[in-house]
Amino acid sequence: MRGPVAPPQVPLSASRAEAFTDLVQDSVERLERRWPQLTEIEFLVLEVPPLGGSAGSDGEWHDEVVPLGGTIAAAEGRPARVVIYRRPVEIRTKGRDERAALVHEVVVEQVAELLGLSPESVDPRYGDEE
């Protein structure tokens, strides 16, 4: 007998990508209470960062640091964007709570960069153990 392990309304049925996107959304909602202008920013989740940013012309990585997120400034007809890279964040965390804390940290850092503020200004609890 084959079928789903759990019905769709049970959290078990959410994919890892969906669960990660939910963590990002939760973090954004927390920040929007303090920074209503974030509703004008588009938040995206991508699997991994593009090679073009930190790779040389041969396509090989030349540094040890893989970004966890990034920003894209607003352009004509397109809002500013904050991008969170799912796989690099997942690799650096062991459980859901640790992952949620790192996601929030990355979101805060990227929003701070976009707004030209310090992360502590964006979220006074930035850097605190959660």
N, C-alpha and C positions, 0 to 999 in steps of 0.2 A: 504494500500500500504506500503510495507516494502522495505527498501534499505538503503544504507549508507547515513549518514547525510551530508557528504561532500565527494567530489571525492578524490582519493588517493593522488593527488599532492598538496592538500591543507593541511597546518599544522594541522588543526583540526583532521585529520584522524590519526595522529601519536599517538601511545599509550603513556602512561606516562613513561613506561620503555624506549621506543625509544627516547622520548624527553629528558629524563635524560641522556641517553647514548650520545646524541648530545651535551649536556652541558659539559660532561666529555671530549669529543673529541675536542670541542672548546677550552677548557682550556689547553689541551695537545698541540694543535696546537700553541697557544700563547706562551707556554714555549719552544717549539721546535725551534722557531726562535732564541732564546738565547742559547739554549742547544741542539745542533744537535744530541748529543749522546742519547737523549731520544727516537729516532727512534728504538733503540735496546732494549727498555723496552716495555713489554706488559702491556697494561692498560685494566683492567677488571672491569665490574660492576656486583656485586652480590646483591641480594635482601636484605639479612641480614647477619651479621657475624655468623660464625659457633659457636655453643655452646661450643665446646671444649676449646677455648681460654680463656674465662672468667668465665666458669662455673665449679662448683665442680664435684666430681664423681657422685653426685646425679642428675646432669643435671640442677640444679637450679643456677641462677645468684647470685653471692655473692657480687657484687659491684654495684654501681649506674651508672657506666659509660659504655655506649654501644659505641664501636668504630665506627667512621664514615669511616675509611679506614685502610689499612694496606699494608705491603710490604712483598714480598717473594723474598729472595735472589736468584740469578742465581744458577743453578745447572747444572750438566753435561747434555749438549744437550738442556737445557731449559733456556730462557732468564729470567732476573729479572722481577718481576711483581709488579705492583701497583694495589691494589684493592680498589674500592670505593663502600660502602654499600648504596644502593639506599634508602631503607625505613627509616633508621635512619636519613639520610640527609633530606628527604622529611618531616618527622615529625617535624623537627626543623625549617622549613622555611614556610613562608606564601604565597609567590608569586614567579613567575619565576625569577625575578631579584635577589631577596634574595637567592633563590635556586642556581642560577648561581654563585653568589658571594661565597656562602659556598662551593659549589663544587670546585671552583678554589682554595679556601683556603686549602681544604683537599688535593687536588692534589699537590699543592705546598709543603705542610707539608710532604707528603709521598715521593715525589721526593727528598726533602731535606734529609730525613732520609736515603733513598737509596744511595744518593751521598755523605753522610757524611758532609753536609753543613747546614748552617742556612737557614730557610725559606726566610729571607730577601736577602740572597745571590742568591737564586734561582729566586726570583721575588722581585725586589726592592719596588714594590708597595704592597707587602704583609702586611696585617693589615690595609691598608688604606680603608676608606669607599668608596665603589664603587657606 
